[in-house]
Amino acid sequence: MYDLDDALAIARDAVRAASELLAGATGNIGPVRTKSGVRDLVTEWDTRTEALIREHLHRAAPGVPILGEEAGASGGGDTRRRWLIDPIDGTVNFTHGLPMWGVCVSLEEDDEPVVGVVAAPALGWTFSARRGAGAFVNGEPLRVSTVTELSRAMLATGFPYDRATNPDNNFRQWQHFQRTAGACRRLGAASLDLCLVARGWLDGYWESRLKPWDLSAGAVIVREAGGAVTGIDGGPFRSASGHAVASNGAIHVEILEQLAAVRSEEPR
């Protein structure tokens, strides 16, 4: 057994090693394949990076199960804890040379994220947090924004890979907030959207139809920076649900109410 400080140190070391590996990808992306759809991309760097992180976690924390984007679940005797890995969150950005992509490692206890590390290697940022100890970027404390009005808030979101064919594509919500919020952005990496809420550069974020590894690390970072994270329906946040609303707290209820209003208008 180990405490959360130990777990945070393990996660930081794993993300640091992954970031060093990914330095070799600059100008050398290599073949790009698709997974579940034409927009869902994967490279050799995704698989190599996840393998490196898995090896590090297995060695440093034997017995704790791991769930990763590329290799799925691997076993362990711990029934309360699990690691989650996203080796490259924002692979589309990564393959285009756009530096908005991240490496994510989190630890959950009883389905609650308690440790999170997100690095944006191309931008020189490392965000980290553990439950009860605050959130940091490159060692400096993070704090959410103080915006109190949705009409002045900058929000971020994303869209599913099958948005061209699936009506559950977030388009109606996007259009609604383009009219009611101060501004909306789509950056292409959910983990960084969450971290930028924690940093106070964004005031809120919503998205659905994601995977646990997209959300878990960023959720604990937002909370430890003083923000709020819930399900998109206002219920408790669970990464396995694939949906989340995160904010500075001050505009959280208003975001939830606006999302509920859009859902109520959707065709049955």
Secondary structure, 3 states (H helix, E strand, C coil): CCCHHHHHHHHHHHHHHHHHHHHHHCCCCCCEEECCCCCCEEEHHHHHHHHHHHHHHHHHCCCCCEEECCCEEECCCCCCEEEEEEEEECHHHHHHCCCCCEEEEEEEECCEEEEEEEEECCCCEEEEEECCCCEEECCEECCCCCCCCHHHCEEECCCCCCCCCCCCCCHHHHHHHHHHCCEEECCCCHHHHHHHHHHCCCCEEEECCCCHHHHHHHHHHHHHCCCEEECCCCCCCCHHHCCEEEECCCCHHHHHHHHHHHHHHCCC
